[in-house]
């Protein structure tokens, strides 16, 4: 049985093909530059050469048709017939207060979801285009919405309410929603397994650090607070987003420059963060190279990002009272030892001790790594995230009628004997080149 997952952006479609019966990833890929010209697909399948080809995709429907045609291609494909696809899972960014769990997509769902467009104008319209295109191309299979915001529905009002006029909440749904929910769910369950604890007796601080970044306080296995808010703009310093700032800055700049609200919004979302600080770099690898060369602006950008994470770790430690583990995940979280070091430095009095040698070696996306230092009361893990797996399992459960919210449902990747076959094979290759990784692979109790 094959489950297809789609993550549609305004100009891209990411996908994964999963063999449910064998619990294995068959293929992953992305179609880029959808609707804007110069489109291409990059397709990676097991035991086959990577496939990259240019193909114009003026619409998301054409992009999804291109994906499906690639999946059944005699040379590069991984399935023999589209009838093998039994369900499609769609990443949906903002469900507001209307959608608090993953759901089967029908016409009523889409009508309601369209009403939420103004909560995430940069994300929800693209998600809708992808869903509508996929339903057109695959009309006879269940399509499932996996909400980025659903994980955070357990937050108490003291965490999600803003100190603003209450009518803004009642009339305009202004509150903290949080994002990266599938990533946080996966990491919370995996961290509990590594700790050998019941997930609902586990307190965690999870830092999802990538181009978009957020941090999550997990209390007794449930989201308690998170750094992103009404939109993904609040919180940590990100690749191109500002994160937390004095709202008075917005009005000051509008008065001084005459910029419109839309222009300022673009600046804060697409021209700020470490890109804004450096003027040229959003990719942290570029910043790492600049830091190695002693570039003062690169050093400042790295320090700003790490320091903001550290402040949130301290705040969430206070909010939780007890922390079992800190987890770093996503692109920078998994591959950025400098950011992890800055974010945890000076926290020894809180019982948080990083092993700097292990941390420096911890650059691997095929294994869960333990970078905890001697005497640390709090475990420090690097866990490669797997949002697609959460989407796949939710889609399967919805199709079978067994789905429930995570407090009532046990994911198979929570089990001690869970193995990601693709990553296990990748780790074997990594160990052949970097045998020292074996010393930092996290051990199950």
Secondary structure as a PSIPRED ss2 file (coil, helix, strand):
# PSIPRED VFORMAT (PSIPRED V4.0)

   1 X C   1.000  0.000  0.000
   2 X E   0.000  0.000  1.000
   3 X E   0.000  0.000  1.000
   4 X E   0.000  0.000  1.000
   5 X E   0.000  0.000  1.000
   6 X E   0.000  0.000  1.000
   7 X E   0.000  0.000  1.000
   8 X E   0.000  0.000  1.000
   9 X C   1.000  0.000  0.000
  10 X C   1.000  0.000  0.000
  11 X C   1.000  0.000  0.000
  12 X E   0.000  0.000  1.000
  13 X E   0.000  0.000  1.000
  14 X E   0.000  0.000  1.000
  15 X E   0.000  0.000  1.000
  16 X E   0.000  0.000  1.000
  17 X E   0.000  0.000  1.000
  18 X E   0.000  0.000  1.000
  19 X E   0.000  0.000  1.000
  20 X C   1.000  0.000  0.000
  21 X C   1.000  0.000  0.000
  22 X C   1.000  0.000  0.000
  23 X C   1.000  0.000  0.000
  24 X E   0.000  0.000  1.000
  25 X E   0.000  0.000  1.000
  26 X E   0.000  0.000  1.000
  27 X E   0.000  0.000  1.000
  28 X E   0.000  0.000  1.000
  29 X E   0.000  0.000  1.000
  30 X E   0.000  0.000  1.000
  31 X E   0.000  0.000  1.000
  32 X E   0.000  0.000  1.000
  33 X C   1.000  0.000  0.000
  34 X C   1.000  0.000  0.000
  35 X C   1.000  0.000  0.000
  36 X C   1.000  0.000  0.000
  37 X C   1.000  0.000  0.000
  38 X C   1.000  0.000  0.000
  39 X C   1.000  0.000  0.000
  40 X E   0.000  0.000  1.000
  41 X E   0.000  0.000  1.000
  42 X E   0.000  0.000  1.000
  43 X E   0.000  0.000  1.000
  44 X E   0.000  0.000  1.000
  45 X E   0.000  0.000  1.000
  46 X C   1.000  0.000  0.000
  47 X C   1.000  0.000  0.000
  48 X C   1.000  0.000  0.000
  49 X C   1.000  0.000  0.000
  50 X C   1.000  0.000  0.000
  51 X E   0.000  0.000  1.000
  52 X E   0.000  0.000  1.000
  53 X E   0.000  0.000  1.000
  54 X E   0.000  0.000  1.000
  55 X C   1.000  0.000  0.000
  56 X C   1.000  0.000  0.000
  57 X C   1.000  0.000  0.000
  58 X C   1.000  0.000  0.000
  59 X C   1.000  0.000  0.000
  60 X H   0.000  1.000  0.000
  61 X H   0.000  1.000  0.000
  62 X H   0.000  1.000  0.000
  63 X H   0.000  1.000  0.000
  64 X H   0.000  1.000  0.000
  65 X H   0.000  1.000  0.000
  66 X H   0.000  1.000  0.000
  67 X H   0.000  1.000  0.000
  68 X H   0.000  1.000  0.000
  69 X H   0.000  1.000  0.000
  70 X H   0.000  1.000  0.000
  71 X H   0.000  1.000  0.000
  72 X C   1.000  0.000  0.000
  73 X C   1.000  0.000  0.000
  74 X C   1.000  0.000  0.000
  75 X C   1.000  0.000  0.000
  76 X C   1.000  0.000  0.000
  77 X C   1.000  0.000  0.000
  78 X C   1.000  0.000  0.000
  79 X C   1.000  0.000  0.000
  80 X C   1.000  0.000  0.000
  81 X C   1.000  0.000  0.000
  82 X H   0.000  1.000  0.000
  83 X H   0.000  1.000  0.000
  84 X H   0.000  1.000  0.000
  85 X E   0.000  0.000  1.000
  86 X E   0.000  0.000  1.000
  87 X E   0.000  0.000  1.000
  88 X E   0.000  0.000  1.000
  89 X E   0.000  0.000  1.000
  90 X E   0.000  0.000  1.000
  91 X E   0.000  0.000  1.000
  92 X E   0.000  0.000  1.000
  93 X C   1.000  0.000  0.000
  94 X C   1.000  0.000  0.000
  95 X C   1.000  0.000  0.000
  96 X C   1.000  0.000  0.000
  97 X C   1.000  0.000  0.000
  98 X C   1.000  0.000  0.000
  99 X C   1.000  0.000  0.000
 100 X C   1.000  0.000  0.000
 101 X C   1.000  0.000  0.000
 102 X C   1.000  0.000  0.000
 103 X E   0.000  0.000  1.000
 104 X E   0.000  0.000  1.000
 105 X C   1.000  0.000  0.000
 106 X C   1.000  0.000  0.000
 107 X H   0.000  1.000  0.000
 108 X H   0.000  1.000  0.000
 109 X H   0.000  1.000  0.000
 110 X H   0.000  1.000  0.000
 111 X H   0.000  1.000  0.000
 112 X H   0.000  1.000  0.000
 113 X H   0.000  1.000  0.000
 114 X H   0.000  1.000  0.000
 115 X C   1.000  0.000  0.000
 116 X C   1.000  0.000  0.000
 117 X H   0.000  1.000  0.000
 118 X H   0.000  1.000  0.000
 119 X H   0.000  1.000  0.000
 120 X C   1.000  0.000  0.000
 121 X C   1.000  0.000  0.000
 122 X C   1.000  0.000  0.000
 123 X C   1.000  0.000  0.000
 124 X H   0.000  1.000  0.000
 125 X H   0.000  1.000  0.000
 126 X H   0.000  1.000  0.000
 127 X H   0.000  1.000  0.000
 128 X H   0.000  1.000  0.000
 129 X H   0.000  1.000  0.000
 130 X H   0.000  1.000  0.000
 131 X H   0.000  1.000  0.000
 132 X H   0.000  1.000  0.000
 133 X H   0.000  1.000  0.000
 134 X H   0.000  1.000  0.000
 135 X H   0.000  1.000  0.000
 136 X H   0.000  1.000  0.000
 137 X H   0.000  1.000  0.000
 138 X C   1.000  0.000  0.000
 139 X C   1.000  0.000  0.000
 140 X C   1.000  0.000  0.000
 141 X C   1.000  0.000  0.000
 142 X E   0.000  0.000  1.000
 143 X E   0.000  0.000  1.000
 144 X E   0.000  0.000  1.000
 145 X E   0.000  0.000  1.000
 146 X E   0.000  0.000  1.000
 147 X E   0.000  0.000  1.000
 148 X C   1.000  0.000  0.000
 149 X C   1.000  0.000  0.000
 150 X H   0.000  1.000  0.000
 151 X H   0.000  1.000  0.000
 152 X H   0.000  1.000  0.000
 153 X H   0.000  1.000  0.000
 154 X H   0.000  1.000  0.000
 155 X C   1.000  0.000  0.000
 156 X C   1.000  0.000  0.000
 157 X H   0.000  1.000  0.000
 158 X H   0.000  1.000  0.000
 159 X H   0.000  1.000  0.000
 160 X H   0.000  1.000  0.000
 161 X C   1.000  0.000  0.000
 162 X C   1.000  0.000  0.000
 163 X C   1.000  0.000  0.000
 164 X C   1.000  0.000  0.000
 165 X C   1.000  0.000  0.000
 166 X H   0.000  1.000  0.000
 167 X H   0.000  1.000  0.000
 168 X H   0.000  1.000  0.000
 169 X H   0.000  1.000  0.000
 170 X H   0.000  1.000  0.000
 171 X H   0.000  1.000  0.000
 172 X H   0.000  1.000  0.000
 173 X C   1.000  0.000  0.000
 174 X C   1.000  0.000  0.000
 175 X C   1.000  0.000  0.000
 176 X C   1.000  0.000  0.000
 177 X C   1.000  0.000  0.000
 178 X C   1.000  0.000  0.000
 179 X C   1.000  0.000  0.000
 180 X C   1.000  0.000  0.000
 181 X H   0.000  1.000  0.000
 182 X H   0.000  1.000  0.000
 183 X H   0.000  1.000  0.000
 184 X H   0.000  1.000  0.000
 185 X H   0.000  1.000  0.000
 186 X H   0.000  1.000  0.000
 187 X H   0.000  1.000  0.000
 188 X H   0.000  1.000  0.000
 189 X H   0.000  1.000  0.000
 190 X H   0.000  1.000  0.000
 191 X H   0.000  1.000  0.000
 192 X H   0.000  1.000  0.000
 193 X H   0.000  1.000  0.000
 194 X H   0.000  1.000  0.000
 195 X H   0.000  1.000  0.000
 196 X C   1.000  0.000  0.000
 197 X C   1.000  0.000  0.000
 198 X C   1.000  0.000  0.000
 199 X H   0.000  1.000  0.000
 200 X H   0.000  1.000  0.000
 201 X H   0.000  1.000  0.000
 202 X C   1.000  0.000  0.000
 203 X C   1.000  0.000  0.000
 204 X E   0.000  0.000  1.000
 205 X E   0.000  0.000  1.000
 206 X E   0.000  0.000  1.000
 207 X E   0.000  0.000  1.000
 208 X E   0.000  0.000  1.000
 209 X C   1.000  0.000  0.000
 210 X C   1.000  0.000  0.000
 211 X C   1.000  0.000  0.000
 212 X C   1.000  0.000  0.000
 213 X C   1.000  0.000  0.000
 214 X E   0.000  0.000  1.000
 215 X E   0.000  0.000  1.000
 216 X E   0.000  0.000  1.000
 217 X E   0.000  0.000  1.000
 218 X E   0.000  0.000  1.000
 219 X E   0.000  0.000  1.000
 220 X C   1.000  0.000  0.000
 221 X C   1.000  0.000  0.000
 222 X E   0.000  0.000  1.000
 223 X E   0.000  0.000  1.000
 224 X E   0.000  0.000  1.000
 225 X E   0.000  0.000  1.000
 226 X E   0.000  0.000  1.000
 227 X C   1.000  0.000  0.000
 228 X C   1.000  0.000  0.000
 229 X C   1.000  0.000  0.000
 230 X C   1.000  0.000  0.000
 231 X C   1.000  0.000  0.000
 232 X C   1.000  0.000  0.000
 233 X C   1.000  0.000  0.000
 234 X C   1.000  0.000  0.000
 235 X C   1.000  0.000  0.000
 236 X C   1.000  0.000  0.000
 237 X C   1.000  0.000  0.000
 238 X C   1.000  0.000  0.000
 239 X C   1.000  0.000  0.000
 240 X C   1.000  0.000  0.000
 241 X C   1.000  0.000  0.000
 242 X C   1.000  0.000  0.000
 243 X C   1.000  0.000  0.000
 244 X C   1.000  0.000  0.000
 245 X C   1.000  0.000  0.000
 246 X C   1.000  0.000  0.000
 247 X C   1.000  0.000  0.000
 248 X H   0.000  1.000  0.000
 249 X H   0.000  1.000  0.000
 250 X H   0.000  1.000  0.000
 251 X H   0.000  1.000  0.000
 252 X H   0.000  1.000  0.000
 253 X H   0.000  1.000  0.000
 254 X H   0.000  1.000  0.000
 255 X H   0.000  1.000  0.000
 256 X H   0.000  1.000  0.000
 257 X H   0.000  1.000  0.000
 258 X C   1.000  0.000  0.000
 259 X C   1.000  0.000  0.000
 260 X C   1.000  0.000  0.000
 261 X H   0.000  1.000  0.000
 262 X H   0.000  1.000  0.000
 263 X H   0.000  1.000  0.000
 264 X H   0.000  1.000  0.000
 265 X H   0.000  1.000  0.000
 266 X H   0.000  1.000  0.000
 267 X H   0.000  1.000  0.000
 268 X H   0.000  1.000  0.000
 269 X H   0.000  1.000  0.000
 270 X H   0.000  1.000  0.000
 271 X C   1.000  0.000  0.000
 272 X C   1.000  0.000  0.000
 273 X H   0.000  1.000  0.000
 274 X H   0.000  1.000  0.000
 275 X H   0.000  1.000  0.000
 276 X H   0.000  1.000  0.000
 277 X H   0.000  1.000  0.000
 278 X H   0.000  1.000  0.000
 279 X C   1.000  0.000  0.000
 280 X C   1.000  0.000  0.000
 281 X C   1.000  0.000  0.000
 282 X C   1.000  0.000  0.000
 283 X C   1.000  0.000  0.000
 284 X H   0.000  1.000  0.000
 285 X H   0.000  1.000  0.000
 286 X H   0.000  1.000  0.000
 287 X H   0.000  1.000  0.000
 288 X H   0.000  1.000  0.000
 289 X H   0.000  1.000  0.000
 290 X H   0.000  1.000  0.000
 291 X H   0.000  1.000  0.000
 292 X H   0.000  1.000  0.000
 293 X C   1.000  0.000  0.000
 294 X C   1.000  0.000  0.000
 295 X C   1.000  0.000  0.000
 296 X H   0.000  1.000  0.000
 297 X H   0.000  1.000  0.000
 298 X H   0.000  1.000  0.000
 299 X H   0.000  1.000  0.000
 300 X H   0.000  1.000  0.000
 301 X H   0.000  1.000  0.000
 302 X H   0.000  1.000  0.000
 303 X H   0.000  1.000  0.000
 304 X H   0.000  1.000  0.000
 305 X H   0.000  1.000  0.000
 306 X H   0.000  1.000  0.000
 307 X H   0.000  1.000  0.000
 308 X H   0.000  1.000  0.000
 309 X H   0.000  1.000  0.000
 310 X H   0.000  1.000  0.000
 311 X H   0.000  1.000  0.000
 312 X H   0.000  1.000  0.000
 313 X H   0.000  1.000  0.000
 314 X H   0.000  1.000  0.000
 315 X H   0.000  1.000  0.000
 316 X H   0.000  1.000  0.000
 317 X H   0.000  1.000  0.000
 318 X H   0.000  1.000  0.000
 319 X H   0.000  1.000  0.000
 320 X H   0.000  1.000  0.000
 321 X C   1.000  0.000  0.000
 322 X C   1.000  0.000  0.000
 323 X C   1.000  0.000  0.000
 324 X C   1.000  0.000  0.000
 325 X E   0.000  0.000  1.000
 326 X E   0.000  0.000  1.000
 327 X E   0.000  0.000  1.000
 328 X E   0.000  0.000  1.000
 329 X E   0.000  0.000  1.000
 330 X H   0.000  1.000  0.000
 331 X H   0.000  1.000  0.000
 332 X H   0.000  1.000  0.000
 333 X H   0.000  1.000  0.000
 334 X H   0.000  1.000  0.000
 335 X H   0.000  1.000  0.000
 336 X C   1.000  0.000  0.000
 337 X H   0.000  1.000  0.000
 338 X H   0.000  1.000  0.000
 339 X H   0.000  1.000  0.000
 340 X H   0.000  1.000  0.000
 341 X H   0.000  1.000  0.000
 342 X H   0.000  1.000  0.000
 343 X H   0.000  1.000  0.000
 344 X H   0.000  1.000  0.000
 345 X C   1.000  0.000  0.000
 346 X C   1.000  0.000  0.000
 347 X C   1.000  0.000  0.000
 348 X H   0.000  1.000  0.000
 349 X H   0.000  1.000  0.000
 350 X H   0.000  1.000  0.000
 351 X C   1.000  0.000  0.000
 352 X C   1.000  0.000  0.000
 353 X C   1.000  0.000  0.000
 354 X E   0.000  0.000  1.000
 355 X C   1.000  0.000  0.000
 356 X H   0.000  1.000  0.000
 357 X H   0.000  1.000  0.000
 358 X H   0.000  1.000  0.000
 359 X H   0.000  1.000  0.000
 360 X H   0.000  1.000  0.000
 361 X H   0.000  1.000  0.000
 362 X C   1.000  0.000  0.000
 363 X C   1.000  0.000  0.000
 364 X C   1.000  0.000  0.000
 365 X C   1.000  0.000  0.000
 366 X C   1.000  0.000  0.000
 367 X C   1.000  0.000  0.000
 368 X C   1.000  0.000  0.000
 369 X E   0.000  0.000  1.000
 370 X E   0.000  0.000  1.000
 371 X C   1.000  0.000  0.000
 372 X E   0.000  0.000  1.000
 373 X C   1.000  0.000  0.000
 374 X C   1.000  0.000  0.000
 375 X C   1.000  0.000  0.000
 376 X C   1.000  0.000  0.000
 377 X C   1.000  0.000  0.000
 378 X C   1.000  0.000  0.000
 379 X E   0.000  0.000  1.000
 380 X E   0.000  0.000  1.000
 381 X E   0.000  0.000  1.000
 382 X E   0.000  0.000  1.000
 383 X C   1.000  0.000  0.000
 384 X C   1.000  0.000  0.000
 385 X C   1.000  0.000  0.000
 386 X C   1.000  0.000  0.000
 387 X H   0.000  1.000  0.000
 388 X H   0.000  1.000  0.000
 389 X H   0.000  1.000  0.000
 390 X H   0.000  1.000  0.000
 391 X H   0.000  1.000  0.000
 392 X H   0.000  1.000  0.000
 393 X H   0.000  1.000  0.000
 394 X H   0.000  1.000  0.000
 395 X H   0.000  1.000  0.000
 396 X H   0.000  1.000  0.000
 397 X H   0.000  1.000  0.000
 398 X H   0.000  1.000  0.000
 399 X H   0.000  1.000  0.000
 400 X H   0.000  1.000  0.000
 401 X C   1.000  0.000  0.000
 402 X C   1.000  0.000  0.000
 403 X C   1.000  0.000  0.000
 404 X C   1.000  0.000  0.000
 405 X C   1.000  0.000  0.000
 406 X C   1.000  0.000  0.000
 407 X C   1.000  0.000  0.000
 408 X C   1.000  0.000  0.000
 409 X C   1.000  0.000  0.000
 410 X C   1.000  0.000  0.000
 411 X C   1.000  0.000  0.000
 412 X H   0.000  1.000  0.000
 413 X H   0.000  1.000  0.000
 414 X H   0.000  1.000  0.000
 415 X C   1.000  0.000  0.000
 416 X C   1.000  0.000  0.000
 417 X C   1.000  0.000  0.000
 418 X C   1.000  0.000  0.000
 419 X C   1.000  0.000  0.000
 420 X C   1.000  0.000  0.000
 421 X H   0.000  1.000  0.000
 422 X H   0.000  1.000  0.000
 423 X H   0.000  1.000  0.000
 424 X H   0.000  1.000  0.000
 425 X H   0.000  1.000  0.000
 426 X H   0.000  1.000  0.000
 427 X H   0.000  1.000  0.000
 428 X H   0.000  1.000  0.000
 429 X H   0.000  1.000  0.000
 430 X H   0.000  1.000  0.000
 431 X H   0.000  1.000  0.000
 432 X H   0.000  1.000  0.000
 433 X H   0.000  1.000  0.000
 434 X C   1.000  0.000  0.000
 435 X H   0.000  1.000  0.000
 436 X H   0.000  1.000  0.000
 437 X H   0.000  1.000  0.000
 438 X H   0.000  1.000  0.000
 439 X H   0.000  1.000  0.000
 440 X C   1.000  0.000  0.000
 441 X E   0.000  0.000  1.000
 442 X C   1.000  0.000  0.000
 443 X C   1.000  0.000  0.000
 444 X C   1.000  0.000  0.000
 445 X C   1.000  0.000  0.000
